[in-house]
């Protein structure tokens, strides 16, 4: 009892971050699938089900919530994502000095652990059954950019890594060097090259360390890597 309480208290004190998210209630398996997709496509992570954003323990209300968690990973992720569940029964107020041992005062908290996937991307099905891949940035789930999808395709390709440096690559590199941290749309417009071509080249540049990306106000921006 005390060990479980101490363990959960340590997790909650960390707050929400790139590898941890709190879920007060599970009411929509599709929405939960977005978190599963984001963790699987990034560094893995865990969902604390039955914990409010402020760290208060509300507890899992029924077995239906656990069922929906399983559905999120198995039914609404493509491919199905790996996920494990650990259940804890702790005092309603985890911050009290002397937690009660009365069963009626306990809350059930489920910790769902999602490892990083070896088969990226893992897509989550939206309400219209449209697959979207997510990544985890700080404490948010953000839709992956076309460049991320291209990087994952290359990583899954059995072919060896090879990059050419034709006129198109030189043109794109010149655009990246001209101004740091540009959006994909800006780069496409300034390079005057087909969008799919720019996406493929950016993916290669990032894989070979010639360019880098970052999230900026829910957008992805790209820049040439520093020397």
C-alpha positions in Angstrom: 0.0 0.0 0.0 2.6 2.5 1.1 5.0 1.5 -1.7 2.3 1.9 -4.3 1.4 5.3 -2.8 5.0 6.5 -2.8 5.5 5.3 -6.4 2.4 7.1 -7.7 3.2 10.2 -5.7 6.7 10.3 -7.4 5.1 10.1 -10.8 2.5 12.7 -10.1 5.1 15.2 -8.8 6.8 15.0 -12.2 3.7 16.5 -13.8 2.8 16.0 -17.4 5.8 16.0 -19.7 7.1 14.3 -22.9 6.8 10.8 -21.5 3.9 11.2 -19.2 0.2 12.3 -19.5 -2.7 12.5 -17.0 -6.2 11.4 -18.0 -9.0 12.2 -15.6 -11.5 10.1 -17.5 -11.5 7.8 -20.5 -14.7 8.6 -22.5 -13.4 8.2 -26.0 -11.1 5.5 -27.1 -10.3 7.4 -30.4 -9.0 10.4 -28.5 -6.9 8.2 -26.2 -5.4 6.6 -29.3 -3.8 9.9 -30.2 -1.8 9.8 -27.0 -0.8 6.2 -27.7 0.3 7.1 -31.2 2.3 10.1 -29.9 4.1 8.1 -27.3 4.8 5.2 -29.7 6.1 7.5 -32.4 8.4 9.4 -30.0 10.2 8.1 -27.0 7.4 6.0 -25.4 5.6 7.1 -22.2 2.9 6.4 -19.8 -0.7 7.5 -19.2 -1.9 7.8 -15.7 -5.6 7.1 -15.9 -7.8 8.5 -13.1 -5.6 11.5 -12.4 -6.7 15.0 -13.0 -4.4 17.6 -14.5 -3.7 19.1 -11.1 -2.6 15.7 -9.8 -5.8 15.0 -7.8 -6.8 11.3 -7.8 -10.3 10.8 -9.2 -9.8 7.1 -9.9 -11.0 4.8 -12.7 -14.8 4.6 -12.5 -15.4 1.2 -14.1 -14.0 -1.7 -16.1 -15.4 0.1 -19.2 -12.5 2.6 -19.0 -9.9 -0.1 -19.0 -11.7 -1.8 -22.0 -11.6 1.5 -23.9 -7.8 1.8 -23.2 -7.3 -1.6 -24.7 -9.5 -0.5 -27.7 -7.4 2.6 -28.2 -4.2 0.6 -28.7 -5.6 -2.4 -30.5 -8.5 -1.2 -32.5 -7.9 2.5 -33.1 -4.1 2.4 -33.8 -2.6 1.2 -37.1 -0.6 -0.9 -36.6 -1.8 -2.0 -33.2 0.4 -0.4 -30.5 2.0 -2.3 -27.6 0.6 -1.3 -24.3 0.8 -2.7 -20.7 -1.4 -1.9 -17.7 -0.6 -1.7 -14.0 -3.4 -1.2 -11.5 -2.9 0.5 -8.1 -5.3 1.1 -5.2 -4.4 4.2 -3.2 -5.9 6.7 -0.8 -8.2 9.2 -2.3 -5.9 12.0 -1.2 -2.4 10.9 -2.1 -0.9 13.9 -0.3 -2.2 13.1 3.2 0.3 12.3 5.8 -1.6 9.2 7.0 -3.5 7.6 4.1 -6.7 5.7 5.1 -6.7 1.9 4.7 -10.5 1.7 4.3 -11.3 0.1 1.0 -14.2 2.5 0.4 -11.7 5.4 0.5 -9.3 4.0 -2.0 -9.1 5.0 -5.7 -8.1 2.8 -8.6 -5.4 4.3 -10.8 -4.2 2.6 -14.0 -0.8 3.3 -15.4 -0.6 2.5 -19.1 2.9 2.2 -20.5 3.5 2.6 -24.2 7.0 1.7 -25.5 8.5 3.4 -28.5 7.4 1.5 -31.6 9.8 -0.3 -33.9 7.3 0.1 -36.7 6.8 3.8 -37.1 4.6 5.5 -37.8 1.7 4.3 -35.6 -1.4 6.0 -36.8 -4.5 6.9 -34.7 -7.9 6.7 -36.4 -9.9 10.0 -36.1 -13.7 10.2 -35.9 -13.9 9.8 -39.7 -11.6 6.8 -39.6 -8.9 8.9 -41.2 -5.4 7.8 -40.0 -3.2 10.5 -38.5 0.2 10.0 -36.9 1.1 12.0 -33.8 4.3 12.8 -32.0 4.9 14.0 -28.5 6.4 17.4 -27.9 6.8 18.4 -24.3 3.3 17.7 -22.8 1.3 17.9 -26.1 0.4 15.5 -28.9 0.9 17.1 -32.3 0.1 15.8 -35.7 3.3 14.6 -37.4 4.4 16.6 -40.4 4.8 15.1 -43.9 8.6 15.3 -43.3 8.3 13.0 -40.3 6.3 10.5 -42.3 9.0 10.6 -45.0 11.8 10.0 -42.4 9.9 7.0 -40.9 9.4 5.6 -44.4 13.2 5.8 -45.0 14.0 4.3 -41.7 11.8 1.3 -42.5 13.2 0.9 -46.0 15.5 -2.1 -46.4 17.7 -0.1 -48.8 21.0 1.4 -47.7 21.2 5.1 -47.0 22.3 7.2 -50.0 22.0 11.0 -50.7 22.6 12.7 -53.9 23.5 16.4 -54.3 22.0 17.4 -57.5 20.8 20.9 -58.6 17.5 20.4 -56.6 19.4 19.6 -53.4 21.7 22.6 -53.9 18.7 24.8 -54.4 16.9 23.5 -51.3 20.1 23.9 -49.2 20.5 27.5 -50.4 16.9 28.2 -49.2 17.6 26.7 -45.8 20.8 28.7 -45.4 19.1 31.9 -46.5 16.8 32.1 -43.4 16.6 29.9 -40.3 13.5 28.1 -39.1 11.1 28.2 -42.0 7.8 26.3 -42.3 7.4 23.6 -44.9 5.1 25.8 -46.9 7.6 28.7 -46.9 10.4 26.4 -48.0 8.3 24.9 -50.9 7.4 28.4 -52.1 11.0 29.8 -51.9 12.5 26.7 -53.5 10.0 26.6 -56.3 10.1 22.9 -56.3 7.3 20.3 -56.1 6.1 19.8 -52.5 6.7 16.0 -52.5 10.2 16.6 -53.7 11.0 19.1 -50.9 9.5 16.7 -48.3 11.7 13.8 -49.5 14.9 15.9 -49.6 14.2 17.5 -46.2 13.8 14.0 -44.7 17.1 13.0 -46.2 18.8 16.2 -45.0 17.5 15.6 -41.4 18.6 11.9 -41.4 22.1 12.9 -42.6 22.4 15.7 -40.1 22.3 18.5 -42.7 19.1 20.0 -41.5 17.0 19.9 -38.3 13.5 20.6 -37.1 11.6 21.8 -34.1 8.1 22.5 -33.0 7.1 26.2 -32.9 3.5 27.1 -31.8 2.0 23.8 -33.0 3.9 24.2 -36.3 7.1 22.4 -37.5 9.9 24.6 -38.7 13.1 23.5 -40.4 16.6 25.0 -40.6 20.1 24.0 -41.8 22.1 22.3 -39.1 24.8 24.4 -37.5 28.3 23.6 -38.6 
